Amino acid sequence: MRNTTQIFDADNFTGTDKATVLKAVLASGKPFSMIHGPAGCGKTTIAAKLFGGNFVDSLKSVKAADSFVVLSGACKTKSGEPSKAVGSMVAKATKVSFLIVNNLEIINRRKSRITVGSTDSRSKKALVGTLKAPVNNFSFISKLRKLAKKSEIVTN
């Protein structure tokens, strides 16, 4: 049997209930790692290159996978802390890779996706909304790293 790693990317998810499928991934008991970073830093591109572009698209694909990579663009809550759900996910992941890209490059990538288009399932309105999304937040990354079993900083 072939080892299959499936990528859970909410922005590439085409099904109707991504929250249910993400819960199934996390409850499956199968190992998962995470790639974390702000919108536009290249999480999807890197995950597709490293793991063959096999994206979770249903509960059926969750059952078929041996392991997962969960992409996260989570931001701090109003209190400055990660949400309980994000903190729990980071603590359970086998490894968390924090993707760091120059803030100006992130903004340029976001603008390019709006003008050129994107391969993910977001609408143009949603892509425009990413212009208001936070860029690198190193104090938040530091908090997440303390929760992770194993972590690394990856520059792109």
C-alpha positions in Angstrom: 0.0 0.0 0.0 1.3 3.4 -0.9 1.8 6.0 1.8 -0.5 8.9 1.1 -0.2 12.3 2.7 -3.2 14.5 2.1 -3.0 18.3 2.4 -5.9 20.1 4.2 -6.0 23.6 2.8 -9.2 25.5 3.6 -8.6 27.9 0.7 -8.4 24.9 -1.8 -11.2 23.0 -0.2 -14.1 22.6 -2.7 -16.5 20.7 -0.5 -19.4 22.2 1.4 -18.3 21.5 5.0 -14.6 22.1 5.5 -15.1 22.4 9.3 -16.4 18.9 9.5 -13.7 17.5 7.3 -11.0 19.3 9.3 -12.5 17.9 12.5 -12.3 14.4 10.9 -8.6 14.9 10.0 -7.8 15.9 13.6 -9.9 13.1 15.1 -8.6 10.4 12.8 -5.7 9.6 15.0 -3.4 9.7 12.0 -0.2 11.9 12.3 -0.3 15.4 11.0 2.1 18.2 10.6 1.3 21.9 10.0 2.5 24.7 7.8 1.7 28.0 9.3 2.0 31.5 7.9 0.1 34.6 6.8 -2.0 34.7 3.6 0.3 35.0 0.6 3.4 33.5 2.1 3.3 30.4 -0.1 1.9 27.7 2.2 -0.1 26.0 -0.6 2.8 26.1 -3.1 5.3 24.6 -0.7 2.9 21.9 0.5 2.0 20.9 -3.1 5.7 20.6 -4.0 6.6 18.6 -0.9 3.6 16.3 -0.7 2.5 15.9 -4.3 -0.6 18.1 -4.4 -3.0 15.6 -2.9 -5.6 17.8 -1.2 -8.2 16.6 1.2 -11.5 17.1 -0.6 -13.9 14.9 1.4 -14.4 12.5 4.3 -13.5 9.7 1.9 -10.0 11.2 1.3 -9.5 11.5 5.1 -10.1 7.8 5.4 -7.7 7.0 2.5 -4.8 9.0 3.8 -2.0 7.8 6.0 -1.0 11.2 7.3 -1.9 14.9 6.8 -0.4 18.4 6.4 -2.7 21.1 7.7 -2.2 24.6 6.4 -2.8 27.4 8.9 -3.0 31.1 8.5 -4.5 31.5 12.0 -4.0 34.9 13.7 -4.0 35.9 17.4 -7.3 36.4 19.2 -8.2 39.8 20.7 -6.3 38.8 23.8 -3.2 38.3 21.7 -3.2 34.5 22.3 -4.0 31.7 20.0 -7.5 30.4 20.1 -8.0 27.1 22.0 -8.6 25.2 18.8 -5.4 26.5 17.2 -3.4 26.0 20.3 -4.6 22.4 20.6 -3.9 21.7 16.9 -0.3 23.1 17.2 0.3 21.0 20.4 -0.9 17.8 18.7 1.0 18.3 15.4 4.1 16.1 14.9 5.9 19.2 13.5 4.9 22.8 12.8 6.8 24.7 10.0 6.5 28.4 10.3 6.8 30.0 6.8 8.5 33.5 6.9 8.5 35.7 3.9 9.3 39.4 3.7 6.2 41.5 4.5 6.5 43.5 1.3 6.7 40.3 -0.8 3.6 39.0 1.0 1.6 42.1 0.0 2.9 42.0 -3.6 1.8 38.3 -3.8 -1.7 39.2 -2.5 -2.0 42.0 -5.0 -0.9 39.7 -7.8 -3.5 37.1 -6.9 -6.2 39.7 -7.2 -5.1 40.9 -10.7 -3.9 37.6 -12.2 -6.2 35.2 -10.3 -5.6 32.3 -8.0 -5.7 28.6 -8.3 -7.6 28.3 -5.0 -11.4 28.3 -4.5 -11.6 31.8 -3.0 -13.7 34.5 -4.8 -12.1 37.8 -5.9 -13.8 39.5 -3.0 -12.1 37.1 -0.6 -8.8 37.6 -2.3 -9.2 41.4 -1.9 -10.0 40.8 1.8 -6.5 39.3 2.2 -5.0 42.8 1.7 -6.3 43.5 5.2 -4.9 40.3 6.7 -2.0 40.5 9.1 1.5 39.8 7.8 4.3 38.3 9.9 3.7 38.5 13.6 6.8 37.2 15.4 5.4 37.4 18.9 2.5 35.2 17.9 4.8 32.8 16.2 6.9 32.6 19.4 3.7 31.7 21.4 2.8 29.0 18.9 6.4 27.6 18.9 6.2 27.2 22.7 3.1 25.0 22.2 4.6 22.8 19.4 6.3 19.5 20.0 8.7 20.2 17.2 9.0 23.3 15.0 11.1 24.9 12.4 11.4 28.3 10.7 11.3 28.1 6.9 12.1 31.1 4.7 10.7 31.4 1.2 
